[in-house]
């Protein structure tokens, strides 16, 4: 069994096609098939059902592929240890995040890393929190930028910044003239919310988990969509603090602070506990906090580098 063979079965699982998998690995289809066949013979199992179209793993094959991803991940970790000793600032970093964070971080993150660390290549995926954490656990992602806490003993959370939530209120709403919105007295009518909660610990916030009953609560897929819905239809919604800078001058007049309690969320880097790419994680953390307002940044990450 070789790492190369493990790479090949992971590629076939990804593309569900031997020819496409071979092309992605820059080898011929016959070579790829031959080496996978040798692995199957060595393990005395069938990894892929070749009669299926598209090709798919057998039940035992799925387990082997899952373990192969972790072995390949750990092999990359070993390479990273060498780079760390040489202080090399290079490599590919596979990042996962969610739609309520991505618009505020990714554009500037890409720009800064491309300019300051051209040898670091980012591969970023935007998905639901549950999907991102599952991929971290399966070693399909290196790091995630997520609201926390995350309910997993296998993952490590590194706090980066704390973000408040604000109410975005239509001028037609009855409480528009109030200086701030009291969370405990916030009405249920005309509240527009996201399809997925703003943070995993949504039980802290009544706007994430209130009883719906007959209230006119609607669901959308992005914060930008919610803002446009309020502009066109009235009512109000809840937005993260960092979204304010994306609003026009007129729209910013509709922002109302929230109180009793003031809702907020902590954003963190999340990695597997066996993650060793300390230099890259520090570069990523530094780049992110460089694009975040200073008052929001976690005090510890301001002063100290991350030690894994």
Secondary structure by P-SEA (a helix, b strand, c coil): ccaaaaaaaaaaaacccaaaaaaaacccaaaaaaaaaaaaaaacccccccccccbbbcaaaaaaaaaaaaaaaaaaaaaaaaaaaacccbbbbbbbbcccccccccaaaaaaaaaccccbbbbbbbccaaaaaaaaaaccccccccccccccccbbbbbcbbbbbbbbcccccccccccccccccccccccccccccccccccccccccccccccbbbbbccaaaaaaaaacccccccccccccccccaaaaaabbbbcccccbbbbbbcccccccaaaaaaaaaaaaaaaccccccccccccccccc
